[in-house]
Structures are given as structure tokens and as C-alpha cells.
């Protein structure tokens, strides 16, 4: 098939030379047997993984030196597209001469970057990124087999971005820490949604159970609800809801101010409480009885304001007579 026979004539130009080379001539295609392992005094590890996204499958073979946990040789077999073959080939190479624990730190992003011709030019189209995801998964499967544990104990099952292997918890933590409101802001801190983009919002080439836009919205709602709840239960005046600020002010006026004014035949009535600039609270009061005609009304106003500030432990209160 000629390049011009394809949907777009430049489709091959979206793949790096390294990818095309490994598509055509993989370097580590093959398999090992138990006999091969015995000859090299190593443990044979065979792991399989299949991708539901594209129908590809890969089998990874490791020969591991059990004294050092080092992978002394590796091979793979793959059933799938050219990108899956190239990714599996590079993945196999990257695990060589590493310990099992070191190999388990390799991700599909490492594989994709190793296949680039230029550091800033992706090795293949973003919609093919899921083909490299098997590289991560099959390594985890192999590592789990070698360690004798369930792979699900190692992998986080709440993967949201398959391409970058980013979990929901990681995304939620970033949103909380950096006050993220948009996908663009999120991508300043993670690669989630930067490749095939199916996880960003509905309408991509793969349907997802949850999308980045949903997680951002839901997490911000929880943050807001948490802030409201903390204001409801807090004893810190500046952090209270307006309703609780009013109740606190009323309590101080009743318990610390009213009895002083009543002794001189006066009283004070709370008319309104307003939140103004810089989180300051404006307390509107009206004098009653003898206080309404008292020449010392200004001093009384100062006394009320200072009493409120002291009792409520804040300097954000301003008392105004109306």
C-alpha cells in the first residue's frame, strides 16, 4: 500500500523512525523456556497482558538472577498493531539489567519517550498512546509473579488516564493542592489528558466511566462543602458563616454590653451585620433609652467595638451607629 493510498498521505510521518524500525524489525522478539533459565542459573518469569482498548496482547519473558533480583535477559511476543509491537520491543529493552523493583518503575511514558527521534516530538499519534500502556501493565504482571503477589495489590485500579497511567487519587490531590479549576490548569501538574484526550470529556475515541472534567467539578464541590462545614463548626470568628457571626455578636452584646448600658437607663439594639471588603464585618447598632441622647455616645460606641473585638478575638469588626 502506497502512502498516498492511506486516509492521509502523511500518516507515517506521525511515527518516529525508531517506531517504524522496531515495527519492522523488533530486536527482542522471542521467548525463553525453563531449560533456557536452568542453563543460565536464572528464574523464568512469563507474564501476559491484553488491552481491552485495542485488542492487542503481549507476553513478556524475563530471566531473573534470584541472588540479585536482576533481569539478565528479556524477550517478548506480541499480537497487535505495529505500535504495540514497537512499544513492547522498547519496553523489553528498558527492563534489561535492571532489578525487578527498578523495572516496575518503568511506565508507558518512559517507553514512548525512548521511541522518540527528537525529545520534543511524540513517537506516534496520541490516539495510539494506549498501545504503549500494555508495556506498563505487563511489567507489573511480571513483577507481581516474581514476587508472588497479586498484581492488583501493586496497580491502582482507579486509573483515569490510561495513556499517562494517572489515578483518580493523584488527580484529586493535585486539584486540592493547587486549587485547580480547569483541565488546562490540571495539565500544568500532570500528563493526564495530554495524549489521546479520551479521558478529558465525553466525545473522545474511547468512552470512559469518568472524565477529568467530572473529577474537577466533583472535587471542587467537595472542597466547597468542606469549607462551608468548617465555617459552621468553627470557633474562629473570621472563618464563621455570616449567620454564626451574627449569633456571636448578639451573644457578646447581651452578655458583655447590655448590662452596662441598662445600669444608666439605656440599651443597644443590633440592627444589621454586613460583610464588607477585606473580610471586615460592619455591625450596625441603634441606641435606645438614655443612650440615644447621651453625650458620651461616641465613647460608648468605641467601648462596644473594643468589647466585640476582644471577646471574638478579631480586629475585623467595625461598629456603626445609625
Number of C-alpha atoms within 10 A of each C-alpha: 5 6 12 10 8 11 8 9 11 11 13 14 13 13 19 18 16 15 26 19 12 21 19 11 13 18 16 18 18 14 15 18 12 12 11 14 18 12 8 13 13 22 19 22 22 22 20 18 20 17 16 9 12 13 11 17 21 21 22 27 25 29 26 26 19 14 7 11 19 21 24 18 22 26 23 25 18 22 13 16 15 16 22 26 28 27 28 34 27 25 31 24 17 16 23 19 16 17 18 24 13 14 22 20 12 18 21 25 18 17 24 22 15 19 24 18 15 11 10 8 12 19 27 21 16 16 15 17 24 23 28 27 24 27 29 23 24 25 28 26 24 24 25 21 15 19 13 9 12 13 18 11 9 13 16 13 10 13 16 25 26 24 28 23 21 18 17 19 14 14 24 18 13 19 23 15 9 12 15 22 15 13 18 11 14 21 15 12 13 14 15 25 23 17 20 21 22 23 26 22 16 17 11 13 11 12 13 15 7 15 19 24 15 14 19 21 15 13 19 18 12 12 15 12 12 12 14 15 13 15 19 15 12 14 14 13 19 19 17 20 17 17 10 17 22 17 11 18 19 16 13 18 19 14 10 15 19 16 14 12 18 15 9 12 12 18 21 21 14 15 11 12 19 15 14 10 8 7 12 15 21 17 20 16 18 15 20 15 14 15 19 14 11 13 10 10 15 11 10 16 18 14 14 21 17 17 16 26 18 12 13 19 13 15 14 17 21 19 18 14 14 8
